Amino acid sequence: MKELHPCDRVGPDFVDTARHRYANSVDLNITPEELFEVFEDAAAWPRWAKVITHVEWTSPMPPRVGTTRTVTMRGGLVGTEEFLLWEPPTRMGFRFNEASEKSIRAFAERYDIVRTATGCRLTWTLALDVAGPGALSLKVNGPVMNLTFRLFLRKLRKYTDERYGAAQVV
C-alpha cells in the first residue's frame, strides 16, 4: 500500500463550510432503504463512481458512526475513511483520515436522502481543502470536477435502475 499522510479530522459540518464544495442531486427510483443497501455494498461503488476502483470495509458490518473503510481510486489515490454519519434512511457521511496524496488537507462527503413519491432524492456534497499547487488546480478544474460528479450520479441512477428495476416505488 502507498504511504498515507494524515488529513485534518474534520466534522460533518465541513461539507457546509469548506472552501471547495460540490453539491449535486439526483432523483432515484428506489427507496431510501435500498439506497443504503447500495452504500453498504463495497462492489457497488466502482460501478457508479468510476474514479473508485476498490472499496474495502475495515470495520465490522453493518456500518455505523466510526466505521472505517479504505478506498482506492484511479491515478493511485488511496484514502482511509471514517464514517461521521450513518443514519438510514436519511443521511450518511465520511471523511478521509489519511490520503496517499500529501496535498489533501481535508476531504469529506455527505449524502442527504429525502423520500419522494417515486423513490428518493439524493443530494451528494463533496468538500475538500488542498495545499500547494492543488489549490490552484481546483480553481481551474472545479467546474470539470463538478460535471464529473453529476455524471457519477447519472451512473448511480442507471445502476440502481438495473439493480432494483426501473419500476416506480409505491
Disulfide bonds with the S-S distance in Angstrom:
none
